[in-house]
Amino acid sequence: MAVSVQNFIKLANFYNQMMKIMSAICVQKGGVAIEKYVGRFFAADTLEYVVEYGERLIKTNKDVPDDVKRVIEMFKQQFEKVRSLTTPSEKPIYEMTLEEFEKIMNI
C-alpha cells in the first residue's frame, strides 16, 4: 500500500467503523464494557497500525494537511491509553509473567 493521505483516511475510517461495530456489539450483549470485550486486542493492534502509518505519512510527505496531522495526533493519544493491550510480538508465552499471560488470555 502506497503511503498517501487517501490511504490514511481509508485506514482511519476503517478503524472508526470497526469501533462503532464493537461498541454496538457490547451494547447488544448486555452492556459489556469495551475494556472487557474480547476484540479489544484486535482494536488496539489496528490502532497501533493506523498510528504507525500516520507517522510514516508525515515522515515521507512534506505536504500533509494540518487537519490530517491533527487526526494522527488524536490517534496517537488514543493509542497511548491502550498501548498495554497490543499483542506482544516479541515475547513468547513461556517468558511472560502470570499477570501478562492473564491479560492476554482475558482471565
RAURWO-V204460 format. One record per run of one state. SS is the DSSP state (H for helix, E for strand, L for the rest). FROM is the first residue (numbers start at 1). TO is the last residue. If there is no record, write none. Layout:
# RAURWO-V204460
ss=SS from=FROM to=TO
ss=SS from=FROM to=TO
This chain:
# RAURWO-V204460
ss=L from=1 to=4
ss=H from=5 to=28
ss=L from=29 to=39
ss=H from=40 to=60
ss=L from=61 to=65
ss=H from=66 to=85
ss=L from=86 to=92
ss=H from=93 to=95
ss=L from=96 to=97
ss=H from=98 to=104
ss=L from=105 to=107
